[in-house]
Amino acid sequence: MRIEKHPILTFPKTEEIFFIFEGEKVKGFQGDTIASALHALGVKTLSYSIKEHRPRGFYCAIGNCASCNMVVNGIPNVRTCITPLEENMIVERQTNKGVVK
């Protein structure tokens, strides 16, 4: 799912970063946001709507919506589309204003 070749843009290789997503050690790269790293791994559902519990995914990618809110290092409602990935982060999906699913 990661874009590696593009007709206009270049994507230099960066250092691998390992983090924990729902109990599993996974890999991203330096410069990724949490949401972009998960998207590259094929993770499409980042959170669930509060009322209907419908899946939400990577949507605006600029921090304006709440579709990418996740629990990061125990902190709920982190906008993962604008939060840089860090080594050993613990990332989990959430529902109902920060309750882990």
N, C-alpha and C positions, 0 to 999 in steps of 0.2 A: 503493500500500500504506500510505500514511501516513493516520492518522485525522485528519480536519480538522474534522468536526462530530460532536458527541456530545450526548446529551440532558441530561447532568449536568455534564460536565467542559468546561473551555475550554482552548484551545491557542493562546496568543498567538504571533504571528509573531516569530521571532527571526532573528538574523543568519545568513546562509549561511556555511558552512564547507566548503572544498574539501580533499579528501584523496585519497590514491592507494590504490586497491584493485586488487591484482594487475596493476599497471602502467597502470591507467586512472584518469584524474582524474575523481572523482565528487563529488557534493554531499550534504552533510548540513546540520544546523542546530545553532546554539549550544544546548546543553542536551541534545543527543542523546548516548546512549552509542554506541560503535562498532557494537554489534550492532543497536541500534534504527535507526540510520542505514542499515545494510546491509539490514535487513528492509524498511524503507520503499522501498528501491531494488529490492526483489524478490529479493534474494539470500537463498535459503533454506538453503543448505549453508554452514556456517561452519567445520566441521572434519570429520575422519574418525576412526572408532574405531581404536584402536591395533592390535588383533588382526585384525579382519575387514575393516578399511578401509571400513566402512559410513558413509554421510553422517550428520552430526549437525547439528542446527539450533538455533535459539533455543528454549531449553527452560525453565529455572527463572527466569531473569531476575533472580536475586538473588545470584549468585556461588557457589552451593553445588555445582553439578555442573561437569563439564568439557566440556560440549557446545559451548560457545562459544569455547574456547581457540583463539587465533590468534597468528600472529607479527606483532608491532607494532613498527615501527622496529627490526627485527632481533632483537627479544626474543621468544623462544617462550613459549607457555603463558600468554598474557595473557588474563584473563577479560574478554572484550569486552562482556559484558552489564552490567558495573559500571564499565567504564573510559570516562571522558568523551571524546568526540570532540574532537580538536584540529586546527587548521589544519595542512595538509601532512603529516599522519601517513601512514606507509606500512604498509598492512595486507595480509596474505597468509594464505591458508588453510594449515593444517599437518596433518601426520600423524605418527605414531610419535614421540611425545614431543618435538615441536618441529622435526621435519624437514619442510621446505617441500615441498609436493606439486608 
